[in-house]
Amino acid sequence: MAQKNRRQRRLEQSKQDRAQQTQRSQRGLGGRGGGDQRRERRRRRAAWAGVAVFVVVIAGVTLPLVLTSSGPSGHPTVPGAVLSSRTLLKLPAASAVAEGTGTGWVTDDLRDLLLRFDPATGRIERSVHLAGRPVAMVLAGGRLWVADAIDNEVVEVDPATLAVEGSIAVPAGPTGLAVLGADVWVSSLQASAVTPIDVHTGVAGTPDSMPAGSVRVAAGYGSLWVTGTTDQLTRVTPGAGAAGVRQRTVTVGPGPIGVAAGGGAVWVADASGGTVSVVSPASMAVTHTLRVGGDPLTVAVAGDHVYVGDGTAQTVRVVSPAPGSAALIVGTGPRALLPVSGRVWVAGSNPGRVVEVKP
């Protein structure tokens, strides 16, 4: 009975939080809005911003936008390859998505659900209600790990049965997850920290404070890459034993949110600046700034391509290799991009969709 009452209190709290969010001026903590004030809110509370964006209902259309580059060897470019898309699943909202052996999982943070689905048919095979608000998810160590932004915990779930096997308390405001070695690392926006969770034991390690902020996190080149609230990217390299972690920072574009590592670089979506910063992991310097315009929120490296999602225009485009691609309207506001066999799956809202995009 106590567990049932706790679950009910969490559900009511989740509903109250979302009710408060809809009263906020458009798109701060999940609402909609426009102008510089909207972008400033998104910079400070970046991980919450992707919940709602303007609705565009035409799918599969390319926009002839021009991608330019600045840097030591940057030259203006024009759109290149054309992308195509396929809708895998329709639902009220998609905040995160995972894939493994032909199966898909998606979190719906409007209904607080985790769903397993068949990407070939779009059929929902199983679902489970979660107590809090699921905002990020990864598949690691044979388990799904879901960040709960209401209860400040990461939930461990069996991917086959969707049975909740445990929950791990983390610092306030978990917004992102990344896998490095045998750990799932959690970025916590409110606490400005990153925390490791051992995928074998489900035990959290000691949180590491992030002076530059902790918005989203990616893994690559033996390190974590964390976007901050001070227009900086932090490289976090875990040490052996009691050595702790080493941190180095580099200034990127205004309002960094999305981050991905691969293709010889680290890619940062600068939402307020309408740019993508390309960072060398060797020199810890910005080597190029790609001017994509709009509202770049998410970025992913899949195969030989780097994809960027625009939360307001509801588009996905390739920014590397040059000359990139035209922007493809995907009919949902991208909140997460997942690399899948050289393609990307887009988890988005308004309307909720999981969309596959490929060259």
Stockholm file with secondary structure:
# STOCKHOLM 1.0

chainA/1-359         MAQKNRRQRRLEQSKQDRAQQTQRSQRGLGGRGGGDQRRERRRRRAAWAGVAVFVVVIAGVTLPLVLTSSGPSGHPTVPGAVLSSRTLLKLPAASAVAEGTGTGWVTDDLRDLLLRFDPATGRIERSVHLAGRPVAMVLAGGRLWVADAIDNEVVEVDPATLAVEGSIAVPAGPTGLAVLGADVWVSSLQASAVTPIDVHTGVAGTPDSMPAGSVRVAAGYGSLWVTGTTDQLTRVTPGAGAAGVRQRTVTVGPGPIGVAAGGGAVWVADASGGTVSVVSPASMAVTHTLRVGGDPLTVAVAGDHVYVGDGTAQTVRVVSPAPGSAALIVGTGPRALLPVSGRVWVAGSNPGRVVEVKP
#=GR chainA/1-359 SS CHHHHHHHHHHHHHHHHHHHHHHSSSSSSSCCCCHHHHHHHHHHTGGGGGGCCCCCCCCSEEECCCCEEESTTCCCCCCCBCCEEEEEEECSBCCEEEEETTEEEEEETTTTEEEEEETTTTEEEEEEECSSCEEEEEEETTEEEEEETTTTEEEEECTTTCCEEEEEECSSCEEEEEEETTEEEEEETTTTEEEEEETTTCCBCCCEECTTCCSCEEEETTEEEEECTTSEEEEEEECSGGGCEEEEEEECSSSEEEEEEETTEEEEEETTTTEEEEEETTTTEEEEEEECCSCEEEEEEETTEEEEEETTTTEEEEEESTTCBCEEECSSEEEEEEEETTEEEEEEETTTEEEEEEC
#=GC SS_cons         CHHHHHHHHHHHHHHHHHHHHHHSSSSSSSCCCCHHHHHHHHHHTGGGGGGCCCCCCCCSEEECCCCEEESTTCCCCCCCBCCEEEEEEECSBCCEEEEETTEEEEEETTTTEEEEEETTTTEEEEEEECSSCEEEEEEETTEEEEEETTTTEEEEECTTTCCEEEEEECSSCEEEEEEETTEEEEEETTTTEEEEEETTTCCBCCCEECTTCCSCEEEETTEEEEECTTSEEEEEEECSGGGCEEEEEEECSSSEEEEEEETTEEEEEETTTTEEEEEETTTTEEEEEEECCSCEEEEEEETTEEEEEETTTTEEEEEESTTCBCEEECSSEEEEEEEETTEEEEEEETTTEEEEEEC
//
